Every structure is written in structure tokens, then in C-alpha cells.
Amino acid sequence: MSVNATATVHATAVVEPGCTIGPGCIVGPYCVLGPDVVLADNVELKSHVAVAGITRIGAGTVVYPFASLGHAPQDLKYRGERTELVIGANNRIREYVTMNPGTEGGGGITKVGDDCLFMGSVHVGHDCHVGNNVIIANSVALAGHVIVEDNVVIGGLSGVQQFCRIGRGAMIGGMSGIVGDVIPYGTTTGERAHLAGLNFIGLKRRNTDRGEMNELRTAFGSEVFEGEGPFAERVERALAAHPENPFLQEISAFVTAEGAKRFTVPE
């Protein structure tokens, strides 16, 4: 066990030999840390946090009571292989959140980026990759192998089916069921969610060029939402009409990426 001299570990916490606790960390009452856990600088575990497996928590992350991080994946194919959960810096992980490590068949790692907010009772399943500046509201479940890119917002009580991708800047309405890929900057809603528009509010918050946003709005209005043919072809026609638009370039790359199979499309 390696506990930095500037760290604070409550007397009721259980820290197994081999665990590494960095400078400025605070481990609160009744926390349990396994032997392969690493806490970077200034991590705070409020109380009753259970961290197991090969789990790394990045600097400045705060974990609230009754979160469970790094315990065995909820996958019947898992046979105890040594896989990882890697959580980035400056995250806020609220009460009852669960995050599982990867599986051998899924690449062996579940990864969370920096500056994310996981509200109460969120589940991040095995082999998920979550980007930076992501906000996931209460009681959202990410099934295994889900990819959530940067700056995504997912509304409460939503579920994301395994192997789905949610593109950068997308916004998912509350109580949505995501069963296909969501394009970058898309907004979706519904029990079986459909693409309802683009997340212009999120783009404005990031000071996106107004001309580029107007091009994006025009392209989706005339080609993607109203056009004919398969969804990917409509996106390609929109890009051809506005070839210099960086957002259309990103959306086009997303829908033509290797392994892309299905999309949440407009109704």
C-alpha cells in the first residue's frame, strides 16, 4: 500500500495492500479500496465508495456515497480476466453510480474522459468509452461497448443499447431509448428515439461561427431531413453542397466510419 503523506484516509476506510493513494486525496468513512486501485492527486471519495479491480481515478475527481467502481462486468462471458476501468480528471460521480471494467472480448478497458458529470444511479457498462465534458443525468444506463463522444448531454432515465455510438455534441432527450447511432450534434427523443433536429444550443454555447451553423441548418433542412434515399447518402449530398463546412465533414465521417451499421434517423 502506498499512501502519500498529504492524503487523508478515514479510520473506518478499508484500503487493501497494493493500493496507491496520491497527494491531497481524501478517502472518507467506510470506503473500500482494492489492491489494484490508483487514486491520482486530490481525488475525493466522500464516503461508502467501493472501488475494485484495476481501476485508476484521475486527479481532482470527486466520488459521492455508494458509488461502485471497477467491480466485475455484468457480462456472462466474463471469466475474471484482468481488465481495466480508467476514469479521467475532474469528474463528478454522484450517488449510486456504477462503472464496470472492460472485458477481454471488448478490448479490455472501460474509459471515461475528463470534466464529466455522472448524476445519481448512472450505469456505465463494460467496454464503454466516454469522452470529455459529458453530462449524463439521473438513472441513465449505457450498455456494453457504447461510445459517447465529447460534449454529449443525455437526459434522465434514458437507455443506450450496446454497440451504439453517440456523436460529439449530441443531445439525448429524457426517457429516450437509443437503439442506433446518433450523429454528431444531433438531438433525439422518444421511446425508440428518432433524430429530431440538431443541437444548435450546444453549438452556440461553444461560440460556433454563425455562418457555419446557418449552412448546417440549411443542409439538414433541404437534404438530410427532407431528402430521399438512405440516410448516409443524404448526408453525403449535404456535404457535397457545402464541402468546406467542418460540421458536415465530421457528420459525414461519422456515418461512413468502419463498422457503422445503423443510425437513429428522422421520422
Secondary structure, 3 states (H helix, E strand, C coil): CEECCCCEECCCCEECCCCEECCCCEECCCCEECCCEEECCCCEECCCCEECCEEEECCCCEECCCCEECCCCCCCCCCCCCCEEEECCCCEECCCCEECCCCHHHCCEEEECCCCEECCCCEECCCCEECCCCEECCCCEECCCCEECCCCEECCCCEECCCCEECCCCEECCCCEECCEECCCEEEECCCCEEEEECHHHHHHCCCCHHHHHHHHHHHHHHHCCCCCCHHHHHHHHHHHCCCCHHHHHHHHHHCCCCCCCECCEC
